[in-house]
Amino acid sequence: MSINLELPEKLNSTVERARLAAEHIFRPISRKYDKAEHEYPVELDELGKIAKQARGGDKASDKASGEDTVNGANLRSVLNARELSWGDVGLMLSIPYQGLGNAAIAAVANEEQLERFADVWAAMAITEPGFGSDSAAVSTTAVLDGDDYVINGEKIFVTAGSRADHVVVWATLDKSVGRAAIKSFVVPMSTEGVSVARLEHKLGIKSSDTAVVRFENARVPADNLLGTPEINVKKGFGGVMQTFDNTRPVVAAMAVGLGRAALEELRRMLEEAGHEIDYDRPVAAQHAAVAEFIRLESDWEASWMLTLRAAWMADNKQPNSTEASMSKAKAGRTVTDLTNKAVEIGATAGFSETQMLEKWARDSKILDIFEGTQQIQQLIIARRILGKSSADLR
Ligand SMILES: Cc1cc2nc3c(=O)[nH]c(=O)nc-3n(C[C@H](O)[C@H](O)[C@H](O)COP(=O)(O)OP(=O)(O)OC[C@H]3O[C@@H](n4cnc5c(N)ncnc54)[C@H](O)[C@@H]3O)c2cc1C
């Protein structure tokens, strides 16, 4: 199978728009909101409006060019995430109307729901006090009562949980049936019984709010359930897990964007110190720091290739769970390695708050944790390659 890596022309404007926002809006306020944890970056309001309009504009231009509006959506998302995360990962996660829940809606909603939820800003709530990696352990419940589902439970570490106007919640219809009964629900944050209990203090991405969200007899219309209410034990977890096929490449792209920022800074420092990066000479014949740079850059390139492949496959309706995990595993590990090496090589400049390297090293770690940790991605890849079930290999 060959893949054309040339980007479709229609995506140039997405890249350019995101690049400009990263450079002119994010970078100038990046340190400010690293210091002002929990303060909403008001500068993002305008960007949210533009993002909303752009979403409509992108759809219209796809339609005008006779293309399927869904085709290209994943590629567009990864390019957008890569460019914006070059500016600031936490701010990227705070842009109104671009929540992780929006990606979940795009992945599993039916046509009518896509239309109805087109303009929402949705956070994603899977994690609970009782579990993180083991998403089959969902204990939040959704009980059908007349035309509504009544939701009860507590979700933790919800990105944009205090700012988004909606949240996509994973809840079980029947705990005794296991993972097949886990469904996702779009819940307006204004619903009676939904409350934000607290915000977390974190190592990095401090400009992004991370909330505990409680659901106490929260009622939503039955047709806010994404996908089918049918509990298909044979299909198991398939429905809700499909979300990750779309969101993992986006997180990988965020890692690639942040990685590029650190590589650019490292290159500048090496060149300023008089070390030329020469791709035509054997690595062993160059300065040790240059050799390290070339190794990091090749890992970073590989991360981007894997990310492109996973997004391209999703756009072309090919099953991509393995590739989505591969992109996330490689990019998450690479960006953590890369940003920490940049601090190491930069030494005083790397560790000082006068530069951004120390912040990027702190911000990078989350990209190897949320949407499935490094170890969980490796587990998924191993299962797929070896043909093992989750019961065989855990
Ligand atoms: C800043 C931030 C934002 C977040 N945003 C969201 C969000 O928007 N929505 C949401 O639902 N969640 C969110 N999360 C939660 C995140 O997805 C979880 O932290 C993650 O899934 C890991 O779960 P855990 O923290 O409970 O770790 P655990 O699952 O307890 O894992 C602890 C360690 O054990 C390892 N481990 C676990 N199981 C295995 C295994 N079988 N084999 C080998 N190693 C294993 C893990 O890799 C990890 O290193 C966020 C977390 C953070 C920190």
The ligand as an SDF file (V2000), in Angstrom:
LIG
                    3D

 53 58  0  0  0  0  0  0  0  0999 V2000
   -3.3700   16.7790   32.8960 C   0  0  0  0  0  0  0  0  0  0  0  0
   -4.2530   15.6080   32.6650 C   0  0  0  0  0  0  0  0  0  0  0  0
   -5.3480   15.7410   31.8490 C   0  0  0  0  0  0  0  0  0  0  0  0
   -6.2160   14.6600   31.6610 C   0  0  0  0  0  0  0  0  0  0  0  0
   -7.3280   14.8200   30.8630 N   0  0  0  0  0  0  0  0  0  0  0  0
   -8.2540   13.8430   30.8140 C   0  0  0  0  0  0  0  0  0  0  0  0
   -9.5090   14.0450   30.1440 C   0  0  0  0  0  0  0  0  0  0  0  0
   -9.7570   15.0910   29.5310 O   0  0  0  0  0  0  0  0  0  0  0  0
  -10.4350   13.0620   30.2260 N   0  0  0  0  0  0  0  0  0  0  0  0
  -10.2080   11.8970   30.8830 C   0  0  0  0  0  0  0  0  0  0  0  0
  -11.1010   11.0540   30.9020 O   0  0  0  0  0  0  0  0  0  0  0  0
   -9.0240   11.6460   31.4830 N   0  0  0  0  0  0  0  0  0  0  0  0
   -8.0500   12.5980   31.4790 C   0  0  0  0  0  0  0  0  0  0  0  0
   -6.8580   12.3850   32.1320 N   0  0  0  0  0  0  0  0  0  0  0  0
   -6.6320   11.1000   32.7940 C   0  0  0  0  0  0  0  0  0  0  0  0
   -5.6510   10.2300   32.0280 C   0  0  0  0  0  0  0  0  0  0  0  0
   -6.2370    9.7330   30.8620 O   0  0  0  0  0  0  0  0  0  0  0  0
   -5.1820    9.1290   33.0020 C   0  0  0  0  0  0  0  0  0  0  0  0
   -4.3110    9.7580   33.9210 O   0  0  0  0  0  0  0  0  0  0  0  0
   -4.4630    8.0130   32.3010 C   0  0  0  0  0  0  0  0  0  0  0  0
   -5.3720    7.2440   31.5780 O   0  0  0  0  0  0  0  0  0  0  0  0
   -3.7370    7.0880   33.3100 C   0  0  0  0  0  0  0  0  0  0  0  0
   -4.5850    6.6990   34.3150 O   0  0  0  0  0  0  0  0  0  0  0  0
   -4.1070    6.7760   35.8630 P   0  0  0  0  0  0  0  0  0  0  0  0
   -3.5790    8.1560   36.0470 O   0  0  0  0  0  0  0  0  0  0  0  0
   -5.2190    6.3280   36.7130 O   0  0  0  0  0  0  0  0  0  0  0  0
   -2.9180    5.7720   35.9500 O   0  0  0  0  0  0  0  0  0  0  0  0
   -3.0060    4.1790   36.1650 P   0  0  0  0  0  0  0  0  0  0  0  0
   -3.9480    3.5830   35.1950 O   0  0  0  0  0  0  0  0  0  0  0  0
   -3.2180    3.9050   37.5990 O   0  0  0  0  0  0  0  0  0  0  0  0
   -1.5390    3.7770   35.7640 O   0  0  0  0  0  0  0  0  0  0  0  0
   -0.4090    4.0330   36.5950 C   0  0  0  0  0  0  0  0  0  0  0  0
    0.8340    3.5240   35.8840 C   0  0  0  0  0  0  0  0  0  0  0  0
    0.7200    2.1130   35.6390 O   0  0  0  0  0  0  0  0  0  0  0  0
    0.8430    1.8210   34.2530 C   0  0  0  0  0  0  0  0  0  0  0  0
   -0.0520    0.7390   33.8940 N   0  0  0  0  0  0  0  0  0  0  0  0
   -1.3890    0.6650   34.1010 C   0  0  0  0  0  0  0  0  0  0  0  0
   -1.8890   -0.5000   33.6440 N   0  0  0  0  0  0  0  0  0  0  0  0
   -0.8390   -1.1740   33.1110 C   0  0  0  0  0  0  0  0  0  0  0  0
   -0.6970   -2.4340   32.4670 C   0  0  0  0  0  0  0  0  0  0  0  0
   -1.7480   -3.2250   32.2550 N   0  0  0  0  0  0  0  0  0  0  0  0
    0.5280   -2.7970   32.0480 N   0  0  0  0  0  0  0  0  0  0  0  0
    1.6100   -1.9910   32.2460 C   0  0  0  0  0  0  0  0  0  0  0  0
    1.5290   -0.7920   32.8580 N   0  0  0  0  0  0  0  0  0  0  0  0
    0.3400   -0.3850   33.2780 C   0  0  0  0  0  0  0  0  0  0  0  0
    0.4630    3.1220   33.5450 C   0  0  0  0  0  0  0  0  0  0  0  0
    1.0340    3.1980   32.2630 O   0  0  0  0  0  0  0  0  0  0  0  0
    1.0170    4.1580   34.4920 C   0  0  0  0  0  0  0  0  0  0  0  0
    2.3710    4.3450   34.2480 O   0  0  0  0  0  0  0  0  0  0  0  0
   -5.9580   13.4220   32.2840 C   0  0  0  0  0  0  0  0  0  0  0  0
   -4.8150   13.2830   33.0990 C   0  0  0  0  0  0  0  0  0  0  0  0
   -3.9760   14.3440   33.3000 C   0  0  0  0  0  0  0  0  0  0  0  0
   -2.7790   14.1570   34.1790 C   0  0  0  0  0  0  0  0  0  0  0  0
  1  2  1  0
  2  3  1  0
  2 52  2  0
  3  4  2  0
  4  5  1  0
  4 50  1  0
  5  6  2  0
  6  7  1  0
  6 13  1  0
  7  8  2  0
  7  9  1  0
  9 10  1  0
 10 11  2  0
 10 12  1  0
 12 13  2  0
 13 14  1  0
 14 15  1  0
 14 50  1  0
 15 16  1  0
 16 17  1  0
 16 18  1  0
 18 19  1  0
 18 20  1  0
 20 21  1  0
 20 22  1  0
 22 23  1  0
 23 24  1  0
 24 25  2  0
 24 26  1  0
 24 27  1  0
 27 28  1  0
 28 29  2  0
 28 30  1  0
 28 31  1  0
 31 32  1  0
 32 33  1  0
 33 34  1  0
 33 48  1  0
 34 35  1  0
 35 36  1  0
 35 46  1  0
 36 37  1  0
 36 45  1  0
 37 38  2  0
 38 39  1  0
 39 40  1  0
 39 45  2  0
 40 41  1  0
 40 42  2  0
 42 43  1  0
 43 44  2  0
 44 45  1  0
 46 47  1  0
 46 48  1  0
 48 49  1  0
 50 51  2  0
 51 52  1  0
 52 53  1  0
M  END
$$$$
